[in-house]
Amino acid sequence: MRVIKWATIALSVFTLVLTLVFFAWWAMKDSLMFGSEKFDQVKWMQAAANLQNECKRGDMAYDLQQNILVKGTPKEAVAILLGRPSYDADRHVEYDLGKCMHVYHGLLIYFDENNKLINSRISSH
C-alpha cells in the first residue's frame, strides 16, 4: 500500500514538473525560434524572393513583433514597412516567414475597423 502511495505522489510531482516545463517552453518558444536577429527592412524585402534560405524571414519575426509593430500603427504604415503581404484580408494580413524548424510559419497582423494595428502573432501552418 505504501508503494502505491509513493508511486502516486511521484507521478503527481513528475506530471506537475512536466506541465510547468511545457508551459515555460510555450511562453518562450517564439523568442527561442525567431529571436536571433534584429529587424532589417532591406533584408526583409529581399528575403521575400529568396528561395535558398528556408526560414527566410523567421529570424527577424520576433524582434519585429515585439519591438517594431506597435498597437495603433496604421495599416498603410505596416504595408510601407513590410511590403506586400502574402495574404491580405479585410481585418488581417499575413507575411510568409518560410519553413522554420520543419514547419511553415507566418506573421499574422490584425487591424481594427479603423485599420489600426491591434495584435500580431507568429502562426504555424
TINU-605158 format. One record per atom (N, C-alpha, C): residue in three letters; z, y, x. Coordinates in pm, whole numbers, padded with zeros to 5 digits, always signed. Example, Ala and Ser with C-alpha at 12.3 -4.5 7.8 and 13.67 -1.06 7.14 Angstrom:
<kolnus>
Ala+00780-00569+01319Ala+00780-00450+01230Ala+00780-00330+01320Ser+00708-00225+01285Ser+00714-00106+01367Ser+00787+00003+01290
</kolnus>
This chain:
<kolnus>
Met+00000-00118+00082Met+00000+00000+00000Met+00000+00126+00087Arg+00076+00124+00196Arg+00080+00240+00286Arg-00055+00265+00352Val-00125+00157+00383Val-00256+00171+00446Val-00352+00242+00351Ile-00348+00205+00227Ile-00434+00270+00128Ile-00399+00418+00114Lys-00271+00448+00113Lys-00227+00588+00102Lys-00276+00669+00222Trp-00260+00617+00343Trp-00304+00689+00464Trp-00457+00699+00470Ala-00524+00595+00426Ala-00671+00599+00424Ala-00720+00705+00325Thr-00653+00716+00212Thr-00689+00818+00113Thr-00666+00958+00168Ile-00555+00979+00236Ile-00526+01110+00296Ile-00629+01142+00405Ala-00659+01044+00489Ala-00756+01065+00597Ala-00894+01097+00540Leu-00934+01027+00437Leu-01064+01052+00374Leu-01067+01191+00310Ser-00958+01231+00249Ser-00950+01364+00188Ser-00960+01474+00294Val-00890+01459+00403Val-00895+01557+00512Val-01034+01562+00572Phe-01094+01446+00596Phe-01230+01440+00650Phe-01328+01511+00557Thr-01317+01486+00427Thr-01405+01549+00329Thr-01387+01700+00329Leu-01264+01745+00337Leu-01237+01889+00341Leu-01297+01953+00465Val-01277+01893+00580Val-01331+01946+00706Val-01484+01947+00701Leu-01543+01840+00654Leu-01688+01833+00644Leu-01742+01940+00550Thr-01675+01964+00440Thr-01715+02068+00345Thr-01706+02205+00409Leu-01598+02233+00481Leu-01583+02362+00548Leu-01691+02384+00654Val-01721+02280+00731Val-01825+02290+00833Val-01961+02316+00768Phe-01989+02246+00660Phe-02117+02266+00591Phe-02132+02409+00541Phe-02031+02461+00474Phe-02042+02597+00419Phe-02042+02703+00528Ala-01975+02677+00639Ala-01982+02770+00752Ala-02124+02773+00809Trp-02183+02654+00823Trp-02322+02648+00871Trp-02414+02716+00772Trp-02396+02691+00643Trp-02482+02751+00541Trp-02476+02903+00545Ala-02358+02957+00566Ala-02341+03103+00571Ala-02409+03163+00694Met-02419+03088+00803Met-02472+03142+00928Met-02611+03091+00961Lys-02671+03008+00877Lys-02797+02943+00914Lys-02911+03042+00937Asp-02919+03148+00857Asp-03027+03245+00877Asp-03015+03315+01011Ser-02893+03352+01048Ser-02876+03421+01177Ser-02902+03325+01293Leu-02872+03197+01276Leu-02896+03099+01383Leu-03044+03065+01395Met-03112+03050+01282Met-03253+03011+01284Met-03347+03128+01307Phe-03312+03245+01255Phe-03407+03356+01253Phe-03357+03481+01324Gly-03250+03473+01398Gly-03191+03593+01454Gly-03211+03616+01601Ser-03316+03560+01660Ser-03328+03568+01805Ser-03404+03690+01858Glu-03467+03767+01771Glu-03550+03877+01820Glu-03535+04000+01729Lys-03539+04117+01787Lys-03537+04242+01711Lys-03673+04262+01644Phe-03670+04329+01529Phe-03794+04356+01457Phe-03882+04451+01538Asp-04009+04416+01549Asp-04109+04498+01616Asp-04231+04502+01523Gln-04263+04619+01472Gln-04370+04632+01373Gln-04504+04584+01427Val-04535+04614+01552Val-04663+04572+01609Val-04670+04421+01617Lys-04563+04357+01668Lys-04560+04211+01674Lys-04568+04149+01535Trp-04500+04212+01439Trp-04501+04162+01301Trp-04643+04160+01247Met-04715+04270+01266Met-04852+04279+01215Met-04945+04181+01288Gln-04929+04171+01419Gln-05014+04080+01495Gln-04984+03934+01462Ala-04860+03903+01433Ala-04821+03765+01405Ala-04882+03714+01275Ala-04919+03802+01185Ala-04978+03759+01057Ala-05104+03676+01080Ala-05180+03709+01182Ala-05305+03639+01210Ala-05290+03534+01320Asn-05172+03520+01376Asn-05150+03427+01487Asn-05141+03284+01435Leu-05227+03198+01485Leu-05225+03058+01444Leu-05163+02969+01552Gln-05133+03023+01669Gln-05080+02942+01778Gln-04930+02918+01766Asn-04858+03016+01720Asn-04713+03005+01706Asn-04681+02968+01561Glu-04625+02849+01540Glu-04597+02804+01403Glu-04497+02894+01332Cys-04390+02933+01402Cys-04288+03019+01343Cys-04321+03162+01381Lys-04432+03212+01327Lys-04493+03335+01376Lys-04411+03462+01356Arg-04336+03471+01248Arg-04256+03591+01223Arg-04108+03559+01209Gly-04074+03436+01213Gly-03938+03393+01186Gly-03833+03453+01277Asp-03867+03472+01403Asp-03769+03524+01498Asp-03725+03667+01466Met-03806+03741+01394Met-03772+03880+01361Met-03714+03895+01220Ala-03719+03790+01142Ala-03685+03800+01000Ala-03540+03840+00975Tyr-03448+03785+01049Tyr-03306+03814+01023Tyr-03274+03959+01055Asp-03322+04008+01170Asp-03299+04149+01205Asp-03362+04241+01101Leu-03481+04208+01059Leu-03549+04287+00957Leu-03467+04289+00828Gln-03423+04174+00785Gln-03348+04164+00660Gln-03213+04235+00668Gln-03143+04219+00779Gln-03007+04273+00790Gln-03001+04420+00831Asn-03097+04466+00912Asn-03085+04600+00971Asn-03194+04700+00932Ile-03307+04653+00885Ile-03419+04743+00859Ile-03439+04765+00708Leu-03438+04658+00633Leu-03462+04668+00489Leu-03335+04712+00418Val-03332+04838+00381Val-03213+04899+00320Val-03233+04907+00169Lys-03128+04877+00094Lys-03135+04890-00051Lys-03177+05031-00089Gly-03267+05039-00186Gly-03316+05168-00230Gly-03446+05211-00164Thr-03492+05137-00064Thr-03618+05170+00002Thr-03733+05152-00098Pro-03823+05250-00108Pro-03937+05236-00200Pro-04031+05123-00158Lys-04092+05060-00256Lys-04186+04950-00231Lys-04301+04995-00140Glu-04344+05118-00156Glu-04453+05170-00073Glu-04412+05177+00074Ala-04289+05216+00100Ala-04240+05224+00238Ala-04231+05085+00301Val-04191+04986+00222Val-04186+04847+00271Val-04327+04802+00307Ala-04423+04833+00221Ala-04563+04795+00247Ala-04617+04863+00372Ile-04581+04987+00395Ile-04625+05057+00516Ile-04563+04993+00639Leu-04437+04957+00631Leu-04367+04896+00743Leu-04416+04756+00774Leu-04438+04674+00670Leu-04466+04532+00691Leu-04610+04490+00666Gly-04690+04579+00611Gly-04829+04543+00583Gly-04843+04473+00449Arg-04957+04412+00431Arg-04987+04343+00304Arg-04906+04213+00295Pro-04838+04192+00184Pro-04760+04069+00168Pro-04850+03948+00143Ser-04796+03830+00166Ser-04867+03706+00136Ser-04876+03685-00014Tyr-04775+03731-00085Tyr-04769+03719-00231Tyr-04711+03848-00287Asp-04775+03901-00390Asp-04730+04027-00449Asp-04722+04011-00600Ala-04601+04017-00653Ala-04578+04014-00797Ala-04528+04150-00840Asp-04499+04164-00967Asp-04456+04292-01021Asp-04325+04340-00958Arg-04227+04252-00948Arg-04094+04293-00900Arg-04053+04232-00767His-04140+04152-00705His-04106+04099-00573His-04232+04070-00492Val-04213+04069-00361Val-04321+04034-00269Val-04266+03930-00172Glu-04358+03858-00109Glu-04317+03759-00009Glu-04407+03771+00113Tyr-04344+03766+00229Tyr-04415+03768+00357Tyr-04397+03632+00423Asp-04507+03574+00466Asp-04506+03444+00531Asp-04439+03455+00668Leu-04342+03369+00693Leu-04275+03366+00823Leu-04330+03254+00911Gly-04396+03159+00852Gly-04451+03047+00925Gly-04367+02921+00907Lys-04399+02822+00986Lys-04330+02693+00981Lys-04222+02692+01089Cys-04099+02714+01046Cys-03986+02723+01138Cys-03894+02603+01113Met-03861+02531+01217Met-03774+02412+01205Met-03834+02312+01106His-03964+02290+01113His-04037+02191+01033His-04045+02224+00884Val-04013+02346+00845Val-04018+02388+00705Val-04084+02525+00698Tyr-04170+02546+00599Tyr-04233+02677+00580Tyr-04132+02772+00517His-04127+02894+00571His-04033+02995+00523His-04107+03124+00486Gly-04043+03201+00401Gly-04096+03331+00363Gly-03982+03430+00349Leu-04015+03556+00362Leu-03918+03663+00340Leu-03948+03721+00202Leu-03858+03697+00108Leu-03871+03749-00028Leu-03801+03883-00038Ile-03868+03980-00095Ile-03811+04113-00112Ile-03823+04149-00260Tyr-03710+04182-00322Tyr-03704+04211-00465Tyr-03688+04360-00490Phe-03755+04409-00596Phe-03752+04550-00632Phe-03706+04565-00777Asp-03646+04680-00808Asp-03605+04708-00945Asp-03722+04769-01023Glu-03696+04812-01144Glu-03802+04869-01230Glu-03858+05000-01176Asn-03787+05065-01083Asn-03835+05188-01021Asn-03899+05163-00884Asn-03928+05037-00854Asn-03987+04996-00726Asn-03900+05031-00606Lys-03769+05019-00623Lys-03674+05039-00513Lys-03620+04902-00472Leu-03607+04880-00343Leu-03559+04752-00292Leu-03416+04726-00340Ile-03394+04607-00393Ile-03259+04571-00437Ile-03202+04454-00359Asn-03289+04368-00304Asn-03240+04250-00233Asn-03352+04188-00152Ser-03316+04116-00048Ser-03412+04038+00028Ser-03344+03910+00073Arg-03424+03805+00090Arg-03369+03678+00136Arg-03478+03596+00202Ile-03436+03508+00289Ile-03527+03416+00355Ile-03529+03289+00272Ser-03648+03247+00232Ser-03660+03128+00148Ser-03734+03019+00223Ser-03716+02897+00179Ser-03789+02785+00235Ser-03875+02723+00125His-03987+02667+00165His-04082+02608+00068His-04097+02461+00094
</kolnus>
